[in-house]
Amino acid sequence: QVQLAESGGGSVQAGGSLRLSCAASTGRDFSVYAMGWFRQAPGKEREFVAAISGSGGRTQYTDSAKGRFTISRDNAKNTVYLQMNSLRPEDTAVYYCAADFFGAGEDREAEYDYWGQGTQVTVSS
């Protein structure tokens, strides 16, 4: 069992940056969980943004995030981060972190076992 709590969302102008954090509460070694970030814009389905393996050695991104967003993790702090630069209005969404027990860090929602409540990111033009 793991509980996830996102933070760091907010409102920013286009071109700005935000750093999201996701703190995990678990009785297990945090490194057994691959972690992912997903987002859901109003009226749209939730979509994959980025994922990272348990060790942090493997990452993947959706095409729109490549070169702008960076996922990282600190296993000693049970926390995963999403650094978002050069934000665009189309990045506006609720951002969710998710944990995949013994996963590889995939882009499919169904792979993830635990989800946070989400944090709102709003980018104005």
Protein Blocks (a to p, Z undefined) as FASTA:
>chain_A
ZZdddehiacddehiacddddddddfbdfklpccddddddehiacddfbdcdfkopaccd
dfklgokaccdddfklopacdddehiafklgccddddddehiaoiabfklpmbdcebjad
dddZZ
